[in-house]
Amino acid sequence: MADFPKPVPGFCRDCLADTVSEERRCHACHSPRLVRHTEINTLSIAHIDCDAFYAAVEKRDDPALADKPVIVGGGTRGVVSTCCYIARIRGVRSAMPMFKALKLAPDAVVIRPNMAKYAEVGREVREMMLRVTPLVEPLSIDEAFLDLSGTARLHGRPPAKTLAALIGDIETQVGISASVGLTPNKFLAKVASDLEKPRGFSVIGKVEALSFLAARPVSLIWGVGKAMQETLAKDGISGIGQLQKMEKNDLLRRYGSMGARLYHLSRGEDMRTVSTDNSSKSIGAETTLNHDVSDAGELEALLWAMAQKVSRRAKAQDHGGHTVTLKLKTADFKQRTRAVTLEDATQLAHRMFDAAKPLLLKEATGTKFRLIGIALSHLTEMAGGEEATLDPRLEASSKAEKAIDRIREKFGKDAVDRGLALKAKD
């Protein structure tokens, strides 16, 4: 007797009804939004990413913008923070200088970022995630990893259906859309969530992980930024499939600890768990002064030294932050904190310093201080740095800072410094 292929399990993303055979529309509600995969009922690691988040919130709050290209950005940096999909069809991209964006979409509506509003919407979405699983690991205000292992009994359905229901609730209750990647691990989940935006639901199983990745560029691998791409290109490596054919020891010998990451991630292997550890909500540094200081120039130099410390720690953790906070303590032990939120996350010392300096100068009007510090919060994963997010006007100073980092790695952290820090050491 002939063996017939087993039907591929799946369901309707709108009404959650199980699919029948190879139907193109749901037999229950006639929706075309069906998802099928041989492993769909066993996978439980997901990445949820809100679609064009800032722009989506602005369109939600102003229905007149629904059919218009919307760009969120501008301000002092003059770059695109994000844009809606109508603008993206025209070629507009995040981090693009505003003058280029407006050439591509001259009829675009440009809106200044409202980080407080976006953070509030992000918290609302996060609370909805936590209702379906306690294992939520935020990456930024609009994306997170979720582990739904063991939730089938709680919700009475497999994780895939729970995720589909969650995305539907976000759309109807919050008024924005999101995309999902459902896979065996975090690396693949983040890759998958970006495959079918907007309103996507993509599944990558264990079986096809190798073949799926083989045809992709090395830039898809977490942590492979421009510099690493150039290094690999010099060795003739541009595709993940090439890495899959290499031995682990060879990659370790060529690229050090990064070689291990290349080996495992190129094969779709990622042992990281979804972490709910919120102990590192910020990255900061502060110093109690040997004597009270009131001079603005001296405080500025100390601020630069603290910014460098925070930058080193942020880079070591592969994190950046959206909010820069200045901390001061007066001679009579009264604490002052002042904060500013950036359009894009940073881990660079000079960007932290430039954000905090105006806050410091408003406070340094003769008051004596016994402590100064700076911190990054609203953290986000930033493996490989923030190269592509920078305003072209900041590119030169960013390259200079990275060059200094390389010199310090080779000769020690005191090998080279900016003038302000030298003053702080006097």
WOCORLIN-V43375 format. One record per residue. RES is the residue in three letters. OMEGA is omega in whole degrees, -180 to 180 (none if undefined). Layout:
RES|OMEGA, RES|OMEGA
This chain:
MET|-176, ALA|176, ASP|178, PHE|179, PRO|179, LYS|178, PRO|180, VAL|-179, PRO|179, GLY|-179, PHE|177, CYS|-178, ARG|-178, ASP|-178, CYS|177, LEU|177, ALA|177, ASP|179, THR|178, VAL|178, SER|-178, GLU|-179, GLU|-179, ARG|176, ARG|-180, CYS|-180, HIS|-178, ALA|-176, CYS|178, HIS|176, SER|176, PRO|-174, ARG|180, LEU|176, VAL|-179, ARG|175, HIS|-178, THR|-178, GLU|-170, ILE|-178, ASN|-179, THR|-179, LEU|-175, SER|179, ILE|-175, ALA|170, HIS|178, ILE|-178, ASP|179, CYS|-175, ASP|177, ALA|-163, PHE|-176, TYR|-179, ALA|180, ALA|178, VAL|179, GLU|178, LYS|177, ARG|-175, ASP|178, ASP|-177, PRO|179, ALA|-179, LEU|-171, ALA|-175, ASP|-178, LYS|173, PRO|-178, VAL|177, ILE|175, VAL|-178, GLY|-177, GLY|-180, GLY|-176, THR|-177, ARG|176, GLY|179, VAL|179, VAL|173, SER|173, THR|179, CYS|-179, CYS|-176, TYR|175, ILE|178, ALA|-179, ARG|177, ILE|179, ARG|179, GLY|180, VAL|-179, ARG|176, SER|179, ALA|177, MET|175, PRO|-174, MET|-178, PHE|177, LYS|180, ALA|-177, LEU|172, LYS|180, LEU|-179, ALA|-176, PRO|-180, ASP|-177, ALA|173, VAL|-178, VAL|-177, ILE|176, ARG|180, PRO|176, ASN|-172, MET|-180, ALA|179, LYS|-179, TYR|179, ALA|180, GLU|178, VAL|178, GLY|177, ARG|179, GLU|178, VAL|-179, ARG|178, GLU|178, MET|176, MET|-177, LEU|177, ARG|-179, VAL|176, THR|176, PRO|-177, LEU|179, VAL|179, GLU|-179, PRO|172, LEU|176, SER|-175, ILE|-176, ASP|178, GLU|-178, ALA|169, PHE|175, LEU|173, ASP|-178, LEU|177, SER|177, GLY|-178, THR|-177, ALA|-180, ARG|-179, LEU|-175, HIS|179, GLY|180, ARG|-179, PRO|-179, PRO|-178, ALA|180, LYS|177, THR|178, LEU|179, ALA|178, ALA|179, LEU|180, ILE|177, GLY|178, ASP|178, ILE|-178, GLU|-176, THR|-175, GLN|-179, VAL|177, GLY|176, ILE|179, SER|179, ALA|178, SER|-175, VAL|168, GLY|-179, LEU|-172, THR|178, PRO|-176, ASN|-173, LYS|-178, PHE|-179, LEU|-179, ALA|180, LYS|176, VAL|-175, ALA|-176, SER|-177, ASP|-172, LEU|-172, GLU|-179, LYS|-6, PRO|178, ARG|-178, GLY|173, PHE|-174, SER|-179, VAL|172, ILE|-179, GLY|179, LYS|-173, VAL|-174, GLU|-175, ALA|-178, LEU|-178, SER|179, PHE|-177, LEU|-173, ALA|-176, ALA|-176, ARG|178, PRO|-179, VAL|180, SER|179, LEU|-177, ILE|179, TRP|178, GLY|179, VAL|178, GLY|-177, LYS|-177, ALA|180, MET|176, GLN|179, GLU|179, THR|179, LEU|-180, ALA|178, LYS|178, ASP|178, GLY|-178, ILE|178, SER|-178, GLY|180, ILE|179, GLY|178, GLN|179, LEU|-179, GLN|-178, LYS|-176, MET|178, GLU|-179, LYS|-179, ASN|178, ASP|179, LEU|178, LEU|-179, ARG|-178, ARG|-168, TYR|178, GLY|-177, SER|177, MET|179, GLY|178, ALA|178, ARG|179, LEU|-178, TYR|-174, HIS|-177, LEU|178, SER|179, ARG|179, GLY|-179, GLU|-179, ASP|-176, MET|180, ARG|177, THR|174, VAL|-173, SER|176, THR|-179, ASP|-179, ASN|-176, SER|-179, SER|179, LYS|178, SER|176, ILE|-175, GLY|175, ALA|178, GLU|179, THR|173, THR|-171, LEU|178, ASN|177, HIS|-179, ASP|-176, VAL|177, SER|-177, ASP|-177, ALA|-179, GLY|179, GLU|178, LEU|179, GLU|179, ALA|178, LEU|178, LEU|179, TRP|179, ALA|179, MET|179, ALA|178, GLN|179, LYS|-180, VAL|179, SER|180, ARG|-180, ARG|180, ALA|180, LYS|180, ALA|-179, GLN|-177, ASP|179, HIS|170, GLY|-179, GLY|179, HIS|-174, THR|177, VAL|-178, THR|175, LEU|178, LYS|178, LEU|174, LYS|-176, THR|-179, ALA|178, ASP|171, PHE|175, LYS|-175, GLN|175, ARG|174, THR|179, ARG|-175, ALA|175, VAL|179, THR|-179, LEU|178, GLU|-180, ASP|178, ALA|179, THR|170, GLN|-177, LEU|-177, ALA|-175, HIS|177, ARG|176, MET|-179, PHE|-179, ASP|178, ALA|-176, ALA|-176, LYS|178, PRO|178, LEU|180, LEU|-175, LEU|176, LYS|-179, GLU|-175, ALA|-179, THR|180, GLY|178, THR|177, LYS|-179, PHE|179, ARG|179, LEU|175, ILE|179, GLY|178, ILE|-178, ALA|172, LEU|175, SER|-169, HIS|-173, LEU|176, THR|179, GLU|-177, MET|178, ALA|179, GLY|176, GLY|-174, GLU|-171, GLU|-170, ALA|-175, THR|-172, LEU|169, ASP|178, PRO|-180, ARG|179, LEU|-172, GLU|-177, ALA|-179, SER|177, SER|178, LYS|179, ALA|179, GLU|179, LYS|177, ALA|177, ILE|177, ASP|-179, ARG|178, ILE|180, ARG|178, GLU|-176, LYS|-172, PHE|-179, GLY|-173, LYS|-180, ASP|-175, ALA|-179, VAL|-177, ASP|175, ARG|-174, GLY|-179, LEU|-179, ALA|178, LEU|178, LYS|-179, ALA|-177, LYS|-177, ASP|none
